[in-house]
Amino acid sequence: MKKNSIHSFHYYSIEPNKQNESNKVIIIYHGWGGSAHGYRDLAEGFKVIIPEIVYHDTRHPLADPFEPKNVQAYFWETIMIT
C-alpha cells in the first residue's frame, strides 16, 4: 500500500499483482471509525484507491470516534471536508 498526495488530497493506492493485472479501479470510501489499512486484501487483480479521510488514519484521528460527543461534533464535518 502506497501513500500518495495531490495537493492537499491524500490517498492510499494498492496496485494489482502482475499475475492478475487489470485496468479496473476500485475507489473505497471507508466507514466512520474505519481505516484505509483494512482494505489491502481487495487489491487482488484490481487497482484500489482509498482516500485518507479527515479524523482517520494520519489525519488527526479521534481517540474514540463512536463516543456520542465525537459523532455529534465531527461526523458531518468529516463527510463535507473529505
LINWOMO-V422908 format. One record per backbone hydrogen bond with DSSP energy under -0.5 kcal/mol. NH is the residue of the N-H (numbers start at 1). CO is the residue of the C=O. If there is no record, write none. Layout:
# LINWOMO-V422908
nh co
NH CO
NH CO
This chain:
# LINWOMO-V422908
nh co
2 13
4 11
6 9
9 6
10 8
11 4
12 50
13 2
14 48
20 17
21 18
26 47
28 26
28 49
29 27
30 28
34 31
38 35
39 36
40 37
42 39
43 40
44 41
45 43
46 43
47 24
48 14
49 26
50 12
51 28
52 10
53 51
55 59
56 53
59 56
60 58
61 57
62 55
67 64
70 67
71 67
72 68
73 69
74 70
75 70
75 71
78 74
79 75
80 76
81 77
82 78
